[in-house]
Amino acid sequence: MESRPYAGSTVSNIPVDEADDLFAVRTVVETATARRAAERAGRQLAAGTPDDEWWAARGRVAEILAAGDAAVAEGRLEMLPDLNVRFHLAVAELADSRSLTAPLRQLAGKIEWLYAADVDNRGKDSWSEHRVLMAAVDAGDAHRAQELMCSHVEQSRAGYLSRFTPVPPVV
């Protein structure tokens, strides 16, 4: 938040280089999270009957996805930033890794801020990517889930940063 005398307060932008750094950290943490969530789903499938903890976590993901789908259908994109953060934290819960969930929780506010700044540009497309990602997680396809999450975060990065400068590809 920036406050200026006689002009009031406005939400300030995260500097471009810091935003790019946040996306880099997200890529590492969230691709590992998606992979771990899919590996855990695969173990649940192999066991024949997923445990209660898994079902409860997966139920929360389903509720978040349904709420986001409804928000998109109703044109209420302002609801998506909070739902987006909740979705990504719920995927981390499915991964069942404290070492991956902790940094994601620390970044959650800034992730929401970045998403909110670009929601009118990429909100609908970004939200639909969540369903595709969850299909890979549910299938236990760790490689595909990791790929999809990497692409999802990179598309968000490119969309956000393109508002300020041409975006170089991630190498």
C-alpha positions as CSV (number, residue, x, y, z in Angstrom):
1,M,0.0,0.0,0.0
2,E,1.4,3.4,-0.9
3,S,0.1,6.5,0.8
4,R,0.7,10.0,-0.7
5,P,-0.2,13.3,0.9
6,Y,-3.4,14.7,-0.5
7,A,-3.8,11.8,-2.9
8,G,-4.9,9.0,-0.6
9,S,-3.8,5.4,-0.6
10,T,-3.4,3.0,-3.5
11,V,-2.3,-0.6,-3.9
12,S,1.3,-0.5,-5.1
13,N,2.7,-2.9,-7.7
14,I,5.4,-5.4,-6.8
15,P,8.5,-4.3,-8.7
16,V,9.0,-6.3,-11.9
17,D,12.2,-8.0,-10.8
18,E,10.7,-9.0,-7.5
19,A,7.6,-10.4,-9.2
20,D,9.8,-12.4,-11.5
21,D,11.6,-13.8,-8.5
22,L,8.3,-14.8,-6.9
23,F,7.3,-16.6,-10.1
24,A,10.7,-18.4,-10.1
25,V,10.2,-19.6,-6.5
26,R,6.6,-20.6,-7.3
27,T,7.7,-22.6,-10.3
28,V,10.1,-24.6,-8.1
29,V,7.8,-25.1,-5.1
30,E,4.6,-25.7,-7.0
31,T,5.9,-28.1,-9.7
32,A,7.3,-30.2,-6.8
33,T,4.0,-29.9,-5.0
34,A,2.0,-31.0,-8.1
35,R,4.3,-34.0,-8.6
36,R,4.1,-35.0,-4.9
37,A,0.3,-34.7,-5.0
38,A,0.1,-36.9,-8.1
39,E,2.5,-39.4,-6.5
40,R,0.3,-39.6,-3.4
41,A,-2.8,-39.9,-5.6
42,G,-1.2,-42.8,-7.4
43,R,-0.5,-44.5,-4.1
44,Q,-4.1,-44.0,-3.0
45,L,-5.3,-45.5,-6.3
46,A,-2.9,-48.5,-5.9
47,A,-4.2,-49.1,-2.4
48,G,-7.7,-49.5,-3.8
49,T,-9.5,-47.3,-1.3
50,P,-8.1,-43.8,-0.6
51,D,-7.8,-43.0,3.1
52,D,-10.2,-40.5,4.8
53,E,-7.5,-37.8,5.0
54,W,-7.0,-38.0,1.2
55,W,-10.8,-37.9,0.5
56,A,-11.2,-34.9,2.8
57,A,-8.4,-32.9,1.1
58,R,-9.6,-33.9,-2.3
59,G,-13.1,-32.8,-1.4
60,R,-11.8,-29.3,-0.4
61,V,-10.2,-29.1,-3.9
62,A,-13.5,-30.0,-5.5
63,E,-15.3,-27.3,-3.5
64,I,-12.7,-24.7,-4.5
65,L,-12.9,-25.7,-8.2
66,A,-16.7,-25.5,-8.2
67,A,-16.6,-22.1,-6.5
68,G,-14.1,-20.8,-9.1
69,D,-16.1,-22.2,-12.0
70,A,-19.2,-20.5,-10.7
71,A,-17.3,-17.2,-10.3
72,V,-16.1,-17.4,-13.9
73,A,-19.6,-18.3,-15.2
74,E,-21.1,-15.4,-13.3
75,G,-18.4,-12.9,-14.4
76,R,-17.3,-12.4,-10.8
77,L,-13.6,-12.5,-11.5
78,E,-12.8,-10.5,-8.3
79,M,-13.4,-13.8,-6.4
80,L,-10.7,-15.7,-8.3
81,P,-7.6,-14.3,-6.5
82,D,-8.6,-15.7,-3.1
83,L,-9.9,-19.0,-4.7
84,N,-6.7,-19.3,-6.7
85,V,-4.5,-19.1,-3.5
86,R,-6.9,-21.6,-1.8
87,F,-6.6,-24.0,-4.8
88,H,-2.8,-23.9,-4.8
89,L,-2.6,-24.4,-1.0
90,A,-5.1,-27.3,-1.3
91,V,-2.9,-29.0,-3.9
92,A,0.0,-28.6,-1.4
93,E,-2.2,-30.3,1.2
94,L,-2.7,-33.2,-1.2
95,A,1.0,-33.4,-1.6
96,D,1.3,-33.9,2.2
97,S,4.7,-32.2,2.4
98,R,5.3,-29.6,5.1
99,S,8.5,-28.6,3.5
100,L,6.6,-27.6,0.3
101,T,3.5,-26.2,2.0
102,A,5.4,-23.8,4.3
103,P,7.1,-21.7,1.6
104,L,3.8,-21.6,-0.4
105,R,1.9,-20.4,2.7
106,Q,4.6,-17.6,3.1
107,L,4.1,-16.5,-0.5
108,A,0.3,-16.8,-0.5
109,G,-0.4,-13.1,0.0
110,K,1.9,-12.0,-2.8
111,I,0.6,-14.7,-5.1
112,E,-2.9,-13.4,-4.5
113,W,-1.7,-9.9,-5.2
114,L,0.0,-10.9,-8.5
115,Y,-3.1,-12.9,-9.5
116,A,-5.4,-10.0,-8.7
117,A,-3.4,-7.6,-10.8
118,D,-3.8,-9.8,-13.8
119,V,-7.2,-11.4,-13.2
120,D,-8.9,-9.4,-15.9
121,N,-6.3,-10.5,-18.4
122,R,-5.8,-14.2,-17.6
123,G,-8.3,-15.1,-14.9
124,K,-10.6,-17.3,-16.9
125,D,-7.8,-19.1,-18.8
126,S,-5.8,-19.6,-15.6
127,W,-8.8,-21.0,-13.7
128,S,-9.6,-23.6,-16.5
129,E,-6.0,-24.8,-16.2
130,H,-6.7,-25.9,-12.7
131,R,-9.1,-28.6,-13.9
132,V,-6.6,-30.0,-16.3
133,L,-3.9,-30.1,-13.6
134,M,-6.2,-31.9,-11.2
135,A,-7.0,-34.5,-13.8
136,A,-3.3,-35.4,-14.0
137,V,-3.1,-35.4,-10.2
138,D,-6.1,-37.6,-9.8
139,A,-4.7,-40.0,-12.4
140,G,-1.5,-40.3,-10.4
141,D,0.5,-39.0,-13.4
142,A,3.3,-37.2,-11.6
143,H,5.3,-36.2,-14.7
144,R,2.2,-34.7,-16.4
145,A,1.1,-32.9,-13.2
146,Q,4.5,-31.4,-12.8
147,E,4.6,-30.3,-16.5
148,L,1.1,-28.8,-16.3
149,M,1.9,-26.8,-13.1
150,C,5.2,-25.5,-14.6
151,S,3.3,-24.3,-17.7
152,H,0.5,-22.9,-15.5
153,V,2.9,-20.8,-13.4
154,E,4.9,-19.8,-16.5
155,Q,1.7,-18.6,-18.3
156,S,0.8,-16.6,-15.2
157,R,4.3,-15.1,-15.1
158,A,4.3,-14.2,-18.8
159,G,0.8,-12.6,-18.5
160,Y,1.7,-10.6,-15.4
161,L,5.1,-9.4,-16.6
162,S,3.9,-8.6,-20.2
163,R,2.0,-5.7,-18.7
164,F,5.4,-4.0,-17.9
165,T,8.0,-5.3,-20.4
166,P,8.5,-7.9,-23.1
167,V,9.0,-11.2,-21.2
168,P,12.0,-13.3,-22.0
169,P,11.5,-17.0,-22.1
170,V,12.5,-19.1,-19.1
171,V,15.6,-21.0,-19.9
